[in-house]
Amino acid sequence: MPTVLVVEDEAAIAELIAINLRHAGFEVTLAENADQATVAVDAVLPDLVLLDWMLPGQSGVALARRWRADARTKELPIIMLTARADETDKVAGLDAGADDYLTKPFSTQELLARIRAVLRRRLPEALDSAVEVSGLRLDPSTRRVTRGAVDLKLGPTEFRLLHFLMTHPERVHSRAQLLDRVWGDHVFIEERTVDVHVKRLREALQPAQCAHMIETVRGAGYRLSQQAVAQTA
Ligand code: CA
């Protein structure tokens, strides 16, 4: 279930957005200002942030800039919400690093379409579409992982880990990044936990001869590679 942080100081608007998003299958957290939003994001990275421009104290634009400047949050998907329809404001919002921009009032349909479009581009693992890499296929809607006729058995953590790696292939992910994106907790879980689950994931992929696709990049982390060749251990 994709998680959305709604940063909006007007309670009625925040509640309305929350109701509509929950109805559409999103998990919603609310923040009334930049401080609350910062605390929420420091604890757990949401899949996407709906960020109101006009907030008491620090503005939404300043907050977006701050997130973009931080390595941990620089790729956090952000949609700015604003009452302004001015073209120069739109440019300023996008300049601050927003992925998209919605002018109030907007319809629920429009909001959902924009959220899904941004997630498809920035965070495909948050959506339910099946993904295939080198014949290995993972389907989040049926929770099945297959390669040809081989049906693989994965635990829930290994499933999420594989889903993340398959939707971001060829890139090296540090253990801290994996804890953030797969476990949703980068503070209280030891990085060694990642190694344990990577080992289990490789074992689970063995029946389909896919274990070698999960590469260890020394000193950096892990990567799912299409080019990887089976190593003789
Ligand atoms: Ca506001």
Residues whose N, C-alpha, C, O or C-beta is under 5 A from the ligand:
A	BS01	CA	D9 E10 D52 M54 L55
